[in-house]
Amino acid sequence: MTWIDTHCHLDQPALFEKIDSVIKNSIKSDIEGIIVPSVSPKNVNKVIKISQRFDLCSLALGFHPFFADHVKDEDFKTLSLLLIEHDAVAVGEIGLDKFLDNIPLRTQEKIFKNQLDIADNLELPIIVHARGMIDPITKSIREKKIKGGIVHAFNGSFQQAEQLIKLGFKLGFGGVITYERAKHVRSLAKNLPIESIVLETDAPDMNPSWLENTLPNEPAQLKKISKIFCELRGVDTKRIACILRRNTLDALPKLSKLYT
Ligand SMILES: [Zn+2]
């Protein structure tokens, strides 16, 4: 029984400084794959190198809304070329964030839409950050006819989930489901169609409850997070593992080359 961590920032110092042990722990904890997205033009090369160094890691390339003001016009051309050259599995992490004071939404939207065009041109799925912005993101995805992907750390309504699922998207859940107090997210994870869900750690962030305010999160934690997910759903772990694996391969079809 294996698990795929569909979202992990292994280039972040908290993980990168001990990356060999992070990878070793992952393998020991039945992690079959880790999707590592870039977030800005500045970390693209680091993320590419990580994906080349470790078989366990697959690459996604994109510019996150947090770093929208680091992105220059010429960076989009480079992004397209690197996505092709390194056979990335998705354009990501991209998106919009309602709660960023320092980066106007207009700037975020320009960067996001340019990357949707790239995903459309290259027929790639996207990995999306959608904090407080699910509706505008869903509208853009629909307009640009994007070929599915993952909305990570999903925390919208059931109705918003349904819209995204109809557009071919999977919804990512991670450490948040391990907190009793996260009633809404736990209810989503428990009740959404199992075919629409993938798991992630978002490490080094989104610590599960047993690591709250202590060590950084890491992909190995997915084994225990997935156990809690199975308990929430009340379904046999083996069956869930098999379905989630298939969901991940559906969301990111290029992965199937690695895992068959
Ligand atoms: Zn992320």
Boltz pocket constraint, residues with backbone or C-beta under 6 A from the ligand:
constraints:
  - pocket:
      binder: B
      contacts: [[A, 7], [A, 9], [A, 93], [A, 202]]
      max_distance: 6.0
